[in-house]
């Protein structure tokens, strides 16, 4: 029986990454695959990248690998130079030019003859930022996965575990190792077992030292260097709940128009009763 562990969305959270790897090591898997977003979020992007490299396993590039690899490059979107991208700037600054080039060269998909009928991507075959929810219309899924050959897709990006049926296909979202957004502050990944003509998915939840991660936001200098957006990310890690997207919905347009500074907007948002008032 073939067993495969797919981990993703580590986002610089080294204690969570290490705890999940210890858990995976006890599962006697035949293959470990990382489905993107090792970097940006918690302070230790470089340490997470180097640990991943030491594993010798396939790694699929996520959107945050793209941000870090291409940060400051000619042709990069001008908004990447804004204060909002302070966490990306921090992560890029931790990595050498050689490491950033290796990150940029990561494949966007993983397929293997040893794992027939199984595709790994970060978000979709179309882009590294597509979201898939239980209610995503099937015509949109077809646009995200043009000419899909496989019956089983494992992906990441949405930071919450999910199994979505699509005709005779199954799309599995792995869950997030370092930045879950389902209100459970654990390291999460998916374990697949080959069963006859298909795969059985078992989503895993691993306790880790959350307090160690939160301390590193301060002791590393990350909160000061990465700017106000790092405070939102810290709150997401602490609560395993959405803060970045609600903040952007509330204040993003005002900040972009220059009507409100990012630091003041973040302070207003965090001093409100979000999410208790919802």
C-alpha positions as CSV (number, residue, x, y, z in Angstrom):
1,X,0.0,0.0,0.0
2,X,1.5,3.3,-1.1
3,X,1.4,6.2,1.4
4,X,2.1,9.8,0.5
5,X,2.2,12.9,2.7
6,X,1.5,16.3,1.2
7,X,2.4,19.3,3.3
8,X,2.0,23.0,2.3
9,X,1.5,26.5,3.4
10,X,4.3,26.5,6.0
11,X,4.8,30.2,5.7
12,X,8.0,30.6,7.7
13,X,6.6,28.8,10.8
14,X,9.6,26.7,11.7
15,X,8.2,25.1,15.0
16,X,5.1,24.0,13.1
17,X,7.2,22.6,10.2
18,X,9.4,20.6,12.5
19,X,6.5,19.2,14.5
20,X,4.7,18.1,11.3
21,X,7.9,16.5,9.9
22,X,8.3,14.5,13.2
23,X,4.7,13.3,12.8
24,X,5.2,12.4,9.1
25,X,8.3,10.4,10.0
26,X,6.1,8.1,12.2
27,X,3.6,7.4,9.3
28,X,6.0,5.3,7.2
29,X,5.3,7.2,4.0
30,X,6.7,6.3,0.6
31,X,6.8,9.9,-0.6
32,X,6.8,13.3,1.0
33,X,5.8,16.3,-1.2
34,X,5.7,20.0,-0.4
35,X,3.0,21.8,-2.3
36,X,4.3,25.4,-2.0
37,X,4.3,28.4,0.3
38,X,7.2,27.6,2.5
39,X,8.0,31.3,2.9
40,X,6.5,34.6,4.1
41,X,4.3,34.8,7.2
42,X,6.1,33.9,10.3
43,X,9.7,35.1,10.7
44,X,11.8,32.0,9.7
45,X,11.4,31.7,5.9
46,X,15.0,31.0,5.2
47,X,15.2,28.3,7.9
48,X,12.1,26.6,6.5
49,X,13.5,26.7,3.0
50,X,16.8,25.2,4.1
51,X,15.1,22.5,6.1
52,X,12.9,21.7,3.1
53,X,16.0,21.4,0.9
54,X,17.6,19.0,3.3
55,X,14.7,16.6,2.9
56,X,15.4,15.9,-0.8
57,X,11.7,15.7,-1.6
58,X,9.7,17.3,-4.5
59,X,8.7,20.9,-3.9
60,X,6.1,22.8,-5.9
61,X,6.3,26.5,-6.2
62,X,3.6,28.6,-4.5
63,X,2.6,32.2,-5.0
64,X,4.8,33.3,-2.0
65,X,7.8,31.6,-3.5
66,X,7.1,33.6,-6.6
67,X,6.9,36.8,-4.5
68,X,10.2,36.1,-2.7
69,X,12.1,35.0,-5.8
70,X,11.0,37.9,-7.9
71,X,11.0,40.7,-5.3
72,X,12.9,43.7,-6.5
73,X,13.4,42.3,-10.0
74,X,12.8,44.3,-13.1
75,X,9.2,44.1,-14.1
76,X,7.9,43.2,-10.6
77,X,4.6,44.8,-9.8
78,X,5.1,48.3,-8.3
79,X,2.9,47.6,-5.3
80,X,5.5,45.1,-4.2
81,X,7.6,48.0,-3.1
82,X,4.9,49.3,-0.8
83,X,4.9,48.9,3.0
84,X,2.3,46.2,2.7
85,X,4.9,43.8,1.3
86,X,7.2,44.2,4.3
87,X,6.9,40.5,5.2
88,X,8.0,39.6,1.6
89,X,10.9,42.0,1.8
90,X,12.0,40.4,5.1
91,X,11.8,36.9,3.7
92,X,13.6,37.8,0.5
93,X,16.4,39.5,2.6
94,X,17.0,36.3,4.5
95,X,17.8,34.3,1.4
96,X,20.9,34.5,-0.8
97,X,20.6,35.2,-4.5
98,X,21.4,31.6,-5.2
99,X,18.6,30.4,-3.0
100,X,16.1,32.9,-4.5
101,X,17.1,31.6,-8.0
102,X,16.5,28.0,-6.9
103,X,13.1,29.0,-5.5
104,X,12.2,30.7,-8.8
105,X,13.1,27.6,-10.7
106,X,10.8,25.3,-8.7
107,X,8.2,23.5,-10.8
108,X,4.5,24.5,-10.8
109,X,3.3,20.9,-10.8
110,X,4.4,17.5,-9.6
111,X,3.5,14.3,-11.4
112,X,5.2,10.9,-11.0
113,X,4.9,7.5,-12.8
114,X,5.0,6.0,-9.3
115,X,1.9,7.9,-8.3
116,X,-0.5,7.4,-11.3
117,X,-3.6,9.5,-11.7
118,X,-2.4,12.0,-9.1
119,X,-1.5,15.6,-9.7
120,X,0.0,18.1,-7.1
121,X,-0.3,21.8,-7.6
122,X,-0.2,24.8,-5.2
123,X,-3.5,26.4,-6.3
124,X,-4.5,25.2,-9.8
125,X,-3.1,24.5,-13.2
126,X,-4.1,28.0,-14.3
127,X,-2.4,30.2,-11.6
128,X,-0.8,29.9,-8.3
129,X,-3.5,32.0,-6.6
130,X,-6.8,30.3,-7.6
131,X,-9.1,29.6,-4.6
132,X,-11.4,26.5,-4.6
133,X,-14.2,26.4,-2.1
134,X,-17.1,23.9,-1.6
135,X,-19.3,26.2,-3.6
136,X,-16.9,27.0,-6.5
137,X,-18.9,26.4,-9.8
138,X,-17.8,23.5,-11.9
139,X,-17.3,25.6,-15.0
140,X,-14.7,27.6,-13.0
141,X,-13.0,24.4,-12.0
142,X,-12.8,23.4,-15.7
143,X,-11.1,26.8,-16.4
144,X,-8.6,26.2,-13.5
145,X,-7.7,22.7,-14.7
146,X,-7.7,22.7,-18.5
147,X,-6.8,19.4,-20.1
148,X,-6.6,17.7,-16.8
149,X,-5.6,14.0,-17.2
150,X,-5.7,12.9,-13.6
151,X,-8.7,11.9,-11.5
152,X,-7.1,13.0,-8.2
153,X,-5.7,16.5,-7.5
154,X,-4.0,17.6,-4.3
155,X,-3.5,21.3,-3.8
156,X,-2.9,23.9,-1.1
157,X,-3.3,27.7,-1.0
158,X,-6.7,28.0,0.9
159,X,-5.3,27.1,4.3
160,X,-8.2,24.9,5.3
161,X,-8.6,21.1,4.7
162,X,-11.2,20.2,2.1
163,X,-12.3,17.4,-0.2
164,X,-14.2,18.6,-3.2
165,X,-15.9,16.1,-5.6
166,X,-16.0,17.2,-9.3
167,X,-17.7,14.6,-11.5
168,X,-15.5,11.5,-11.4
169,X,-12.6,13.6,-10.0
170,X,-11.6,14.5,-6.5
171,X,-9.8,17.7,-5.4
172,X,-8.1,17.6,-2.0
173,X,-6.9,20.7,-0.3
174,X,-4.2,19.7,2.1
175,X,-4.6,22.2,4.9
176,X,-1.8,24.5,6.2
177,X,1.2,23.5,8.3
178,X,2.1,26.9,9.5
179,X,-0.8,29.2,9.0
180,X,-4.1,27.3,9.2
181,X,-7.2,29.5,9.0
182,X,-9.9,27.1,10.4
183,X,-9.6,28.3,14.0
184,X,-7.4,25.4,15.0
185,X,-3.8,26.5,15.6
186,X,-2.2,23.1,14.7
187,X,0.1,22.0,12.0
188,X,-2.1,20.4,9.3
189,X,-1.4,18.2,6.3
190,X,-2.9,15.3,4.4
191,X,-1.9,11.7,4.2
192,X,-2.9,9.7,1.2
193,X,-3.2,5.9,1.0
194,X,-3.5,4.0,-2.3
195,X,-6.7,2.0,-2.2
196,X,-7.4,-0.2,-5.3
197,X,-8.1,2.3,-8.1
198,X,-8.1,5.4,-6.0
199,X,-6.7,7.2,-3.0
200,X,-8.0,7.6,0.6
201,X,-7.3,11.0,2.2
202,X,-6.7,11.4,5.9
203,X,-6.3,15.0,7.1
204,X,-3.8,15.3,10.0
205,X,-3.7,17.8,12.8
206,X,-0.5,18.1,14.8
207,X,0.1,20.1,18.0
208,X,3.2,22.3,18.0
209,X,4.8,25.0,20.2
210,X,2.7,28.0,19.1
211,X,4.2,30.1,21.9
212,X,7.7,29.6,20.4
213,X,6.5,30.8,17.0
214,X,4.9,33.9,18.5
215,X,8.0,34.7,20.6
216,X,10.1,34.7,17.4
217,X,8.0,37.5,15.9
218,X,9.5,39.7,18.5
219,X,12.9,38.2,19.3
220,X,13.9,38.0,15.6
221,X,13.2,41.7,15.0
222,X,10.6,40.7,12.4
223,X,7.8,42.8,13.8
224,X,9.8,46.0,13.6
225,X,11.5,45.3,10.3
226,X,8.5,43.9,8.3
227,X,6.2,46.7,9.4
228,X,2.5,46.8,10.3
229,X,1.4,43.9,8.1
230,X,3.5,41.6,10.2
231,X,1.2,42.3,13.1
232,X,-1.8,41.0,11.1
233,X,0.1,37.9,10.2
234,X,1.1,37.3,13.9
235,X,-2.6,37.6,14.8
236,X,-3.5,35.0,12.1
237,X,-0.9,32.6,13.4
238,X,-2.1,33.1,17.0
239,X,-5.8,32.6,16.3
240,X,-5.7,30.5,13.2
241,X,-8.3,32.9,11.9
242,X,-8.6,35.4,9.0
243,X,-7.2,38.9,9.7
244,X,-5.4,39.9,6.5
245,X,-8.4,39.6,4.1
246,X,-10.9,41.3,6.5
247,X,-8.4,44.1,7.0
248,X,-8.0,44.6,3.3
249,X,-11.7,44.6,2.8
250,X,-12.1,47.2,5.6
251,X,-9.1,49.5,4.9
252,X,-7.3,48.4,1.8
253,X,-8.8,51.0,-0.6
254,X,-8.2,53.9,1.9
255,X,-4.6,52.9,2.3
256,X,-4.1,52.5,-1.4
257,X,-5.6,56.0,-2.0
258,X,-3.3,57.5,0.6
259,X,-6.2,58.5,2.8
260,X,-4.9,56.5,5.7
261,X,-1.5,55.2,6.7
262,X,-1.0,51.5,6.9
263,X,0.2,51.6,10.5
264,X,-2.8,53.6,11.6
265,X,-5.2,51.4,9.7
266,X,-3.7,48.2,11.2
267,X,-3.9,49.8,14.7
268,X,-7.6,50.7,14.1
269,X,-8.4,47.2,12.9
270,X,-6.6,45.3,15.7
271,X,-8.1,47.6,18.4
272,X,-11.6,46.8,17.1
273,X,-13.5,43.8,18.3
274,X,-12.9,41.8,15.2
275,X,-13.9,39.0,15.0
276,X,-15.9,39.0,18.2
277,X,-18.5,41.5,16.7
278,X,-19.2,39.3,13.7
